[in-house]
Amino acid sequence: MSAVGENNLTVQPSDLGNYLISVRRNLHREPELAYEEFKTTEKLRGWLTAADIQIMDLPLATGLIAEIGQGDGPIVAIRCDIDALPIEEQTELPFASEIPGKMHACGHDFHTATILGAALLLKKRESELPGTVRILFQPAEETGHGAESVLASGGLKDVDAIFGLHNSPDLPTGAFGTRTGALTAGVDRFEITVKGVGAHAATPEKGVDAIVTAAQIITMLQTIVSRQNNAIEPVVLSVTRINGGFTWNVLPEKVELEGTVRTYNEEIRRLIPVQMTRIIEGVAEGAGAEAQLHWYPGPPATINHAEWADFTKEVALEAGYDVHDIPLQMGGEDFSFYLQQIPGAFVNIGTGPAYALHHPRFDVDEAALLPAAKYFASLAERALEKLQAKASSDSRK
């Protein structure tokens, strides 16, 4: 297997499969968190430049967009994400993370190697492409807002269709999954501050118990899902952090709560913070306390366009994948911001049974890398052909 390291960025792959495994392992050893992907970006710049692939001049601090094509015709984008997570790796792999407290526990190293491989394959056919492919290595997906920085950079201007991927430990290697319409959920974060009156634990009547008030708020919030929304509309509301108190015999003045809401329906998404505020303020008032909701919107639901979702499955079947219509996923994905502006689809590539995403022992089956790279190269070229044919048909009307 050819090695790929900091001193070997210009290596030209003679065996693409092994080369991509080396790239993935190189990235896995040196994970970088959102907006800190400076070294990752420079590695990508080196690998792309060595292959004579043009890199766009864009105001992106990390991440980059490359272009392959002749400059005429339609434009298709294929996207991967490059950031890691603040997780201490426990895999004991020979190429495990060398950075304490950071790990590619979501498989973005797999995504990056896949799309780099697709770029190398597309470069070989550059003169045959009926248009241009933009290769997007996106920063900060884990924040839920990295895609917005890419859109603001202008790097996706005039793109006619866009496609992205995520590895799936729920699908075996050789399997492919997507669906028309909603695929991943809208993701929002909230914080709740509950203020009571501190007191000695032996004389609670002399204070206002913020802990009891917070507990009542947590319980009542669950009625939003079970009693205030349509049962056939998927909604998750989870309180994931409680912080209050500092010793065993004092009632604290303040309790902090944090959590997340997951939805698909935008109308319900807009309504939930209104419902939460009503409950939070009502429970607090009844207890003689004060409480306030702080709402932090994240990415919306990922909504695949029917035409392109069907197209991705068609190309996957031709590529030999076992194609699945997968169920709704309550996880989030900021690829959704692209799909609000550009037609396209997001797909899952099976990487074999493994620990769940974001687990410290998470890993992928590297045998899935080369087929995924070939698939995305084919998908991009086929999409250009489809768009070119449509433009020709429209011009004759």
GUKE-290273 format. One record per residue (C-alpha): residue number from 1; residue in one letter; chain; x, y, z. Coordinates in Angstrom, 3 decimals, padded with zeros to 6 digits. Layout:
REM GUKE-290273
resi:resn:chain:c1:c2:c3
NUM:A:A:X:Y:Z
...
***
This chain:
REM GUKE-290273
resi:resn:chain:c1:c2:c3
1:M:A:000.000:000.000:000.000
2:S:A:001.396:003.379:-000.942
3:A:A:001.881:005.668:002.028
4:V:A:000.409:009.144:002.037
5:G:A:001.798:011.566:004.581
6:E:A:002.854:015.151:005.124
7:N:A:006.077:014.541:003.197
8:N:A:004.378:012.703:000.361
9:L:A:001.466:014.920:-000.682
10:T:A:002.343:014.763:-004.375
11:V:A:002.195:010.997:-004.741
12:Q:A:000.296:009.845:-007.831
13:P:A:-001.828:006.764:-007.133
14:S:A:-001.089:003.719:-009.253
15:D:A:-003.597:001.668:-007.265
16:L:A:-006.528:003.957:-006.498
17:G:A:-008.141:001.670:-003.931
18:N:A:-005.043:001.426:-001.762
19:Y:A:-004.272:005.090:-002.311
20:L:A:-007.682:006.121:-000.958
21:I:A:-007.245:003.849:002.060
22:S:A:-003.932:005.587:002.733
23:V:A:-005.562:008.993:002.376
24:R:A:-008.333:008.026:004.758
25:R:A:-005.876:006.717:007.349
26:N:A:-003.726:009.817:007.030
27:L:A:-006.753:011.996:007.746
28:H:A:-007.871:009.706:010.563
29:R:A:-004.549:010.097:012.368
30:E:A:-004.787:013.879:012.414
31:P:A:-008.422:014.882:012.961
32:E:A:-009.343:018.548:013.220
33:L:A:-012.492:020.068:014.694
34:A:A:-014.888:022.448:012.941
35:Y:A:-013.294:025.626:011.596
36:E:A:-009.875:024.280:012.674
37:E:A:-009.320:022.131:009.574
38:F:A:-006.256:024.063:008.397
39:K:A:-003.914:021.092:008.062
40:T:A:-006.632:018.972:006.445
41:T:A:-007.276:021.737:003.928
42:E:A:-003.584:022.002:003.076
43:K:A:-003.344:018.239:002.587
44:L:A:-006.287:018.362:000.198
45:R:A:-004.805:021.322:-001.621
46:G:A:-001.585:019.363:-002.079
47:W:A:-003.273:016.198:-003.313
48:L:A:-005.501:018.104:-005.739
49:T:A:-002.686:020.284:-007.032
50:A:A:-000.532:017.200:-007.628
51:A:A:-003.328:015.877:-009.851
52:D:A:-003.481:019.216:-011.736
53:I:A:-007.001:019.877:-010.447
54:Q:A:-007.919:023.562:-010.315
55:I:A:-008.877:025.003:-006.911
56:M:A:-011.241:027.961:-006.792
57:D:A:-010.125:031.184:-005.129
58:L:A:-012.765:031.646:-002.449
59:P:A:-012.994:033.421:000.943
60:L:A:-012.989:030.169:002.943
61:A:A:-010.720:029.956:005.992
62:T:A:-010.904:026.151:005.902
63:G:A:-012.273:023.770:003.331
64:L:A:-012.089:024.340:-000.407
65:I:A:-013.837:023.833:-003.736
66:A:A:-012.105:022.436:-006.814
67:E:A:-013.327:022.422:-010.412
68:I:A:-013.016:019.827:-013.157
69:G:A:-014.333:020.463:-016.665
70:Q:A:-014.074:022.667:-019.715
71:G:A:-015.964:025.655:-018.352
72:D:A:-019.028:025.271:-020.574
73:G:A:-022.361:023.575:-020.018
74:P:A:-024.111:022.645:-016.793
75:I:A:-022.461:022.549:-013.373
76:V:A:-022.816:019.719:-010.870
77:A:A:-021.391:019.704:-007.325
78:I:A:-020.413:016.722:-005.176
79:R:A:-019.807:017.412:-001.499
80:C:A:-018.063:015.854:001.481
81:D:A:-017.419:017.168:004.995
82:I:A:-013.946:017.266:006.542
83:D:A:-014.271:018.023:010.278
84:A:A:-013.900:015.654:013.216
85:L:A:-015.443:015.424:016.697
86:P:A:-014.228:016.185:020.248
87:I:A:-014.144:012.493:021.200
88:E:A:-011.281:010.439:022.666
89:E:A:-010.715:007.515:020.292
90:Q:A:-010.882:003.976:021.737
91:T:A:-010.483:001.862:018.592
92:E:A:-006.831:000.819:019.128
93:L:A:-006.400:000.904:015.341
94:P:A:-002.795:001.230:014.117
95:F:A:-003.816:004.534:012.519
96:A:A:-005.882:005.789:015.463
97:S:A:-006.068:009.494:016.183
98:E:A:-002.805:011.011:017.359
99:I:A:-004.597:014.115:018.635
100:P:A:-005.887:013.724:022.219
101:G:A:-009.614:014.296:022.556
102:K:A:-010.274:014.450:018.797
103:M:A:-011.494:011.707:016.483
104:H:A:-013.115:011.071:013.124
105:A:A:-015.996:009.338:014.884
106:C:A:-018.528:010.209:012.185
107:G:A:-016.604:008.965:009.158
108:H:A:-015.837:012.323:007.570
109:D:A:-012.386:010.926:006.742
110:F:A:-014.187:008.261:004.684
111:H:A:-016.295:010.935:002.980
112:T:A:-013.245:013.048:002.170
113:A:A:-011.261:010.148:000.701
114:T:A:-014.305:009.095:-001.339
115:I:A:-014.807:012.493:-002.942
116:L:A:-011.076:012.942:-003.506
117:G:A:-011.138:009.603:-005.330
118:A:A:-014.099:010.757:-007.420
119:A:A:-012.169:013.917:-008.306
120:L:A:-009.156:011.907:-009.472
121:L:A:-011.394:009.715:-011.637
122:L:A:-013.221:012.713:-013.095
123:K:A:-009.924:014.433:-013.878
124:K:A:-008.985:011.525:-016.149
125:R:A:-012.189:012.169:-018.136
126:E:A:-012.085:015.953:-017.994
127:S:A:-012.034:016.396:-021.775
128:E:A:-015.117:014.146:-022.087
129:L:A:-017.266:015.865:-019.454
130:P:A:-020.298:017.735:-020.860
131:G:A:-019.944:020.468:-018.256
132:T:A:-018.168:021.197:-014.977
133:V:A:-018.002:019.335:-011.669
134:R:A:-017.302:021.302:-008.499
135:I:A:-015.692:019.207:-005.785
136:L:A:-016.691:020.570:-002.385
137:F:A:-014.676:019.749:000.734
138:Q:A:-016.855:021.434:003.351
139:P:A:-015.737:022.546:006.810
140:A:A:-017.699:022.493:010.051
141:E:A:-020.577:020.166:009.279
142:E:A:-020.696:019.134:012.930
143:T:A:-021.647:022.696:013.931
144:G:A:-024.689:022.526:011.663
145:H:A:-023.665:025.750:009.923
146:G:A:-020.593:025.009:007.805
147:A:A:-022.708:024.820:004.661
148:E:A:-023.857:028.397:005.200
149:S:A:-020.268:029.643:005.018
150:V:A:-019.795:027.800:001.732
151:L:A:-022.953:029.319:000.265
152:A:A:-021.857:032.771:001.430
153:S:A:-018.497:032.303:-000.324
154:G:A:-020.169:032.129:-003.737
155:G:A:-018.520:028.800:-004.473
156:L:A:-021.788:027.164:-005.503
157:K:A:-023.003:029.955:-007.759
158:D:A:-024.752:028.633:-010.898
159:V:A:-024.639:024.998:-009.722
160:D:A:-027.504:023.076:-011.346
161:A:A:-027.497:019.985:-009.097
162:I:A:-025.698:018.902:-005.936
163:F:A:-025.094:015.531:-004.295
164:G:A:-023.682:014.499:-000.930
165:L:A:-023.037:011.354:001.069
166:H:A:-022.848:009.930:004.531
167:N:A:-021.483:006.547:005.501
168:S:A:-023.959:004.271:007.246
169:P:A:-023.041:001.606:009.825
170:D:A:-026.682:000.483:009.549
171:L:A:-026.159:-000.691:005.961
172:P:A:-023.775:-003.496:004.958
173:T:A:-020.858:-002.793:002.673
174:G:A:-022.171:-002.843:-000.884
175:A:A:-025.510:-001.331:000.076
176:F:A:-026.836:002.106:-000.839
177:G:A:-029.738:004.017:000.663
178:T:A:-031.712:007.175:000.142
179:R:A:-035.311:008.361:-000.095
180:T:A:-037.444:010.980:-001.791
181:G:A:-038.458:013.935:000.350
182:A:A:-037.354:014.291:003.969
183:L:A:-034.328:012.198:004.892
184:T:A:-032.752:013.771:008.008
185:A:A:-034.440:015.990:010.578
186:G:A:-034.236:019.677:011.319
187:V:A:-031.985:020.170:014.328
188:D:A:-032.449:022.920:016.912
189:R:A:-030.782:023.428:020.291
190:F:A:-032.266:025.074:023.366
191:E:A:-031.177:026.253:026.781
192:I:A:-033.491:027.003:029.689
193:T:A:-032.493:029.083:032.686
194:V:A:-034.581:028.604:035.838
195:K:A:-034.112:031.148:038.656
196:G:A:-035.531:030.567:042.106
197:V:A:-034.496:031.779:045.551
198:G:A:-031.679:029.946:047.277
199:A:A:-032.231:028.563:050.755
200:H:A:-030.995:026.047:053.297
201:A:A:-032.126:022.567:052.309
202:A:A:-033.672:022.156:055.778
203:T:A:-035.933:025.204:055.269
204:P:A:-037.128:025.074:051.656
205:E:A:-040.141:027.243:052.537
206:K:A:-037.773:030.207:052.845
207:G:A:-036.752:029.944:049.203
208:V:A:-038.113:029.010:045.780
209:D:A:-036.830:025.603:044.706
210:A:A:-035.292:025.927:041.237
211:I:A:-034.562:022.183:041.070
212:V:A:-038.174:021.151:041.617
213:T:A:-039.307:023.815:039.159
214:A:A:-036.820:022.569:036.566
215:A:A:-037.987:018.977:037.090
216:Q:A:-041.604:020.004:036.517
217:I:A:-040.598:021.869:033.364
218:I:A:-038.794:018.778:032.023
219:T:A:-041.858:016.609:032.627
220:M:A:-044.276:019.100:031.099
221:L:A:-042.126:019.619:028.014
222:Q:A:-042.756:016.007:027.047
223:T:A:-046.449:016.811:026.578
224:I:A:-045.483:018.866:023.525
225:V:A:-044.687:015.630:021.691
226:S:A:-047.349:013.435:023.263
227:R:A:-050.279:015.859:023.588
228:Q:A:-049.726:019.031:021.566
229:N:A:-048.640:017.720:018.155
230:N:A:-050.085:015.296:015.634
231:A:A:-048.985:011.779:016.520
232:I:A:-048.122:010.982:012.892
233:E:A:-045.638:013.872:012.677
234:P:A:-042.163:012.805:013.878
235:V:A:-040.950:015.056:016.714
236:V:A:-038.228:014.473:019.305
237:L:A:-037.698:016.785:022.279
238:S:A:-034.848:015.738:024.562
239:V:A:-033.416:017.467:027.624
240:T:A:-029.792:016.348:027.616
241:R:A:-028.104:018.406:030.329
242:I:A:-029.061:019.550:033.836
243:N:A:-026.766:021.790:035.840
244:G:A:-027.792:023.070:039.253
245:G:A:-026.543:023.073:042.797
246:F:A:-023.085:022.883:044.331
247:T:A:-023.497:021.007:047.604
248:W:A:-025.830:018.633:049.462
249:N:A:-027.516:020.961:051.926
250:V:A:-028.245:024.096:049.889
251:L:A:-031.090:024.750:047.459
252:P:A:-029.469:026.543:044.514
253:E:A:-030.732:029.793:043.120
254:K:A:-030.332:028.729:039.493
255:V:A:-030.673:025.602:037.341
256:E:A:-029.659:025.342:033.688
257:L:A:-031.170:022.896:031.196
258:E:A:-030.060:022.140:027.665
259:G:A:-031.408:019.923:024.915
260:T:A:-032.465:019.462:021.330
261:V:A:-035.596:019.335:019.192
262:R:A:-035.797:017.291:015.976
263:T:A:-038.562:017.844:013.416
264:Y:A:-039.360:017.423:009.708
265:N:A:-042.343:019.713:009.393
266:E:A:-041.312:023.388:009.198
267:E:A:-044.659:024.589:010.574
268:I:A:-044.236:022.372:013.643
269:R:A:-040.629:023.484:013.932
270:R:A:-041.714:027.131:014.161
271:L:A:-044.478:026.298:016.655
272:I:A:-042.445:024.278:019.177
273:P:A:-040.487:027.163:020.756
274:V:A:-043.818:028.971:021.247
275:Q:A:-045.222:025.898:023.002
276:M:A:-042.071:025.512:025.073
277:T:A:-042.129:029.143:026.168
278:R:A:-045.731:028.838:027.306
279:I:A:-044.928:025.781:029.440
280:I:A:-041.651:027.124:030.827
281:E:A:-043.042:030.466:031.867
282:G:A:-046.301:028.964:033.178
283:V:A:-044.618:026.350:035.360
284:A:A:-042.154:028.915:036.678
285:E:A:-044.879:031.412:037.512
286:G:A:-046.842:028.745:039.364
287:A:A:-043.778:027.967:041.476
288:G:A:-042.920:031.599:042.126
289:A:A:-039.744:031.276:040.042
290:E:A:-038.545:032.783:036.786
291:A:A:-037.535:030.861:033.663
292:Q:A:-036.415:031.779:030.168
293:L:A:-035.981:029.845:026.929
294:H:A:-032.978:030.466:024.687
295:W:A:-033.507:028.975:021.200
296:Y:A:-030.658:028.239:018.749
297:P:A:-031.858:027.239:015.256
298:G:A:-029.754:024.655:013.454
299:P:A:-030.016:023.141:009.987
300:P:A:-033.468:022.402:008.599
301:A:A:-034.622:018.968:007.482
302:T:A:-032.769:017.500:004.514
303:I:A:-035.370:017.312:001.741
304:N:A:-034.260:015.302:-001.284
305:H:A:-035.643:016.368:-004.650
306:A:A:-037.635:013.488:-006.117
307:E:A:-036.092:013.595:-009.597
308:W:A:-032.538:013.513:-008.307
309:A:A:-033.201:011.006:-005.508
310:D:A:-034.571:008.587:-008.098
311:F:A:-031.586:009.334:-010.318
312:T:A:-029.075:008.518:-007.558
313:K:A:-030.768:005.147:-007.061
314:E:A:-030.731:004.447:-010.796
315:V:A:-026.995:005.116:-011.015
316:A:A:-026.384:003.065:-007.841
317:L:A:-028.165:000.058:-009.333
318:E:A:-026.025:000.330:-012.451
319:A:A:-022.943:000.490:-010.233
320:G:A:-023.893:-002.803:-008.586
321:Y:A:-025.114:-001.482:-005.251
322:D:A:-027.896:-003.155:-003.300
323:V:A:-030.283:-000.196:-003.242
324:H:A:-032.591:000.541:-000.301
325:D:A:-035.320:003.073:000.397
326:I:A:-034.242:003.971:003.913
327:P:A:-036.485:005.244:006.732
328:L:A:-036.529:008.771:008.105
329:Q:A:-033.515:009.631:010.223
330:M:A:-033.733:011.880:013.294
331:G:A:-030.093:012.905:012.974
332:G:A:-029.294:016.223:011.316
333:E:A:-027.223:017.255:008.311
334:D:A:-026.359:020.751:007.119
335:F:A:-026.412:019.560:003.509
336:S:A:-030.039:020.627:003.929
337:F:A:-028.996:024.261:003.413
338:Y:A:-027.763:023.420:-000.087
339:L:A:-030.978:021.611:-000.974
340:Q:A:-032.984:024.695:-000.034
341:Q:A:-031.277:026.514:-002.909
342:I:A:-030.054:023.828:-005.332
343:P:A:-031.850:020.695:-006.576
344:G:A:-030.147:017.474:-005.582
345:A:A:-030.054:014.544:-003.194
346:F:A:-028.218:013.180:-000.183
347:V:A:-027.406:009.463:-000.007
348:N:A:-026.080:006.850:002.415
349:I:A:-023.250:004.460:001.559
350:G:A:-023.122:001.242:003.575
351:T:A:-019.866:000.737:005.462
352:G:A:-020.710:-002.425:007.356
353:P:A:-021.943:-003.205:010.856
354:A:A:-020.009:-001.180:013.394
355:Y:A:-020.371:000.978:016.456
356:A:A:-022.807:003.846:015.989
357:L:A:-021.813:007.213:014.604
358:H:A:-020.098:009.409:017.237
359:H:A:-019.045:006.371:019.286
360:P:A:-015.377:006.320:020.436
361:R:A:-014.955:002.867:018.830
362:F:A:-016.551:003.830:015.509
363:D:A:-014.851:002.601:012.328
364:V:A:-015.740:001.936:008.677
365:D:A:-015.111:-000.910:006.260
366:E:A:-012.468:000.517:003.940
367:A:A:-013.539:-001.877:001.185
368:A:A:-016.413:000.556:000.605
369:L:A:-014.063:003.406:-000.379
370:L:A:-013.200:002.631:-004.000
371:P:A:-016.761:001.673:-005.063
372:A:A:-018.046:004.891:-003.465
373:A:A:-015.457:006.987:-005.307
374:K:A:-016.345:005.330:-008.610
375:Y:A:-020.027:005.840:-007.880
376:F:A:-019.707:009.577:-007.241
377:A:A:-017.559:010.070:-010.327
378:S:A:-020.192:008.276:-012.389
379:L:A:-023.044:010.117:-010.676
380:A:A:-021.506:013.515:-011.434
381:E:A:-020.842:012.683:-015.088
382:R:A:-024.263:011.129:-015.593
383:A:A:-025.927:014.147:-013.984
384:L:A:-024.077:016.460:-016.382
385:E:A:-025.308:014.368:-019.294
386:K:A:-028.859:014.500:-017.971
387:L:A:-028.724:018.274:-017.553
388:Q:A:-027.130:018.742:-020.980
389:A:A:-029.820:016.623:-022.626
390:K:A:-032.544:018.601:-020.862
391:A:A:-031.010:021.913:-021.969
392:S:A:-030.851:020.676:-025.570
393:S:A:-034.453:019.502:-025.418
394:D:A:-035.613:022.828:-023.977
395:S:A:-033.784:024.784:-026.678
396:R:A:-035.674:022.893:-029.385
397:K:A:-039.074:023.702:-027.927
***
